[in-house]
Amino acid sequence: PAAAASSDEEDDSDASTKPIRQEKKNPASLFQTGGDPPKEKKTKKKAAHKSTETGSAEESPELRNSNRKGKGRKAKKKEERAPSPPVEVDNLEEFVLRPAPQGRSVKCRVTRDKRGMDRGLYPTYYLHLDNDKKVFLLAGRKRKKSKTSNYLISIDPTDLSRGGENFIGKLRQETRVVPLTEPRSSVSNLMGTKFTVFDNGANPDRANADWSNVRQELSAVVYETNVLGFKGPRKMTVLIPGMNADNERVPIRPRNDNDGLLMRWQNRNMDNIIELHNKAPVWNDETQSYVLNFHGRVTHASVKNFQIVHTDDPDYIVMQFGRVADDAFTMDYNYPLCALQAFAIALSSFDGKLACE
């Protein structure tokens, strides 16, 4: 079963580590939606001290070859980053909203806690940095009285209340079906399950004079229904706001329900919106399963395992998520995602009502 989470295709696994990467377009330009492309990524170094514990994207060879002897020596050189000073998450709220530094992969672990009277139905999910210190980042839990799947996300593992000062964002399942001005090519999109990720801003009904307090939409996720039946891998579309010339997220503050990421996407109004998809797994005759290469970060087969990529550069993994134990998962994200976006996208995969399962 483990093979379903880690492919044997060497070409695929090497793609993100070969020098060929440098010859390709700067990955940051894939997410640019306004202004000139960034000329110097080095100016963003201020974020580096926050991410030293995550290791650079170059550490994937070490992970990929961790069970081989041949390249072990090479990996050891990179291991200097392991004892490097732990990340200074001095301001947790700021950290979880900041995009991953360019050229580095932020490696995290998600654990699911089902203990307690109603935790079976409403488990709590915790996000930690996957390093020696296991720094806590976020916690999420489905709201009990909500008609649809609605997850609250907090920067305090003990406070998962909507009104608390630690509330940082939420993931909401969307149920409205709105007529499209221009129908999309596949009817299955309308039958799928959709989610929107918000920060902790105010509902548009409670906007102040300049709308600066209104919540931003940080992402949207669409799980397509497999119209030929329920077997086969999931298909995901992930929408995120684009980045400006300073590598900052373009704020998307819808004034009403018809102006959000999902409605703009359905109506093909893609200004300042980036569309991502899950990387299609490949069928493996030997294991009789669909497989993806997670570079050793995923060890258990699961329908929840996924990698998110941009169509123009499928070798650049924007985010990957997969099972390593019954209630433990790894979650790694890269620029331009932040921890809150990645965690909320991961939470959406746990929803029991997914039409694609």
ZIWO-V961095 format. One record per pair of residues at least 24 apart in sequence whose ideal C-beta (glycine too) atoms are under 7 Angstrom apart, sorted by the first residue. I is the first residue (numbers start at 1). J is the second residue. Records with the same first field share a line. If there is no record, write none. Layout:
# ZIWO-V961095
I: J  J
This chain:
# ZIWO-V961095
1: 300  301
2: 299  300  301
3: 284  287  289  291
4: 287  289  290  291  301
5: 294  298  299  300  301  302  305  322
6: 293  294  296  298
7: 282  291  292  293
9: 293
12: 293
13: 64  293  295
15: 315
16: 57  60  315  317
17: 60  61
24: 313
27: 313  316
28: 102  247  335
30: 310  312  313
31: 242  243  274  336
32: 242  243
33: 242  243  250  272  274
34: 242  244  245  250  272
35: 244  245
36: 245
38: 245  247
41: 102
44: 101  102  247
47: 98  101
48: 101
49: 88
50: 87  88  89  95
51: 87  101  104  106
52: 84  85  87
53: 86  87  129  131  133
54: 87  104  105  106  107  129
55: 81  107
56: 81  103  104
57: 103  104  105
60: 295
63: 295  296  297
64: 295  296
66: 296
86: 131  133
87: 129  135
89: 135
92: 137  155
93: 155  168
95: 339
96: 137  138  155  168  338  339  340
97: 338  340
98: 338
99: 247  249  335  336  337  338
100: 333  334  335  337
101: 335
102: 335
105: 332  334
106: 332  333  339
107: 332
108: 137  331  332
109: 328  330
110: 329  331  346
111: 327  328
112: 327
114: 327
124: 160
125: 347
126: 157
127: 331  339  343
130: 330
137: 339
138: 168  339  340  343
140: 343  347
148: 172  173  175
149: 173  351  353
151: 347
153: 340  343  344
167: 200
168: 200  340
169: 197  198  199  200  218  340  344
170: 198
171: 195  197  344  347  348
172: 196  198
173: 351
174: 262
176: 257
178: 258  263
180: 266  267
181: 267
182: 267  268
184: 266
188: 224  225  227
189: 222  224
191: 225  355
192: 222  223  224  225  355  356
193: 223  351  353  354  355
194: 220  221  222  262
195: 220  221  348
196: 220  260  261  262
197: 341  344
204: 254  255  256
211: 253
214: 253
215: 253
216: 251  252  253
217: 252  254  260  261
218: 340  341
219: 341  344  345
220: 261  262
221: 345  348
223: 354  355  356
224: 356
225: 355  356
226: 356
230: 357
233: 281  290
234: 278  303  356
235: 278  356
236: 277  278  306
237: 275  277
238: 276  308  345
239: 265  273  275
240: 274  276  341
241: 272  273
242: 272  273  274
243: 336
276: 308  309  310  318
277: 309  311
278: 306  307  308
279: 307  309  314
294: 320  322
297: 322  330  332
298: 322  323  324  330
299: 324
300: 324
303: 357
304: 349
306: 349
319: 345
321: 346  349
